[in-house]
């Protein structure tokens, strides 16, 4: 029973089992969730939601990695969901901004600019699986804020 719950949480309802680019799907599914939460409850609420997903993700992804006998299973996408929600929580509900947030986060999550790369290699377990995506989210937020400063 616990293993099924852990798998469902880690793969975000099985989304991580899609055959191509599971992390991208995890980030994509976060967009309508983020839009809804911001629309109904505001950006601060979305930040709290992303923190909740992070905490649940640390627990679930730690167990999921043990079940799968690998340090960071590619089907574990709760980390991308938490990271993408974190980025979205700093911006307005605007389709162009949200699409930009998606691409910016995917860039930083895939490329793993330092310190994300160091964390990805050196911090293990559920915390390690989750925290590198939060660092990529912070890098994404900074890059987008910087770009928006010059664009507006």
Secondary structure, DSSP 8 states (H G I E B T S, - for coil): -HHHHHHHHHTTTTGGGSSS-HHHHHHHHHHHHHHHHHHHH-HHHHHHHHHHHHHHHHHHHHHHHHHHTSSS-TT--HHHHHHHHHHHTTS-S-HHHHHHHHHHHHHHHHH--TTHHHHHHH--HHHHHHHHHHHHHHHHHHHHHHHHHHH-
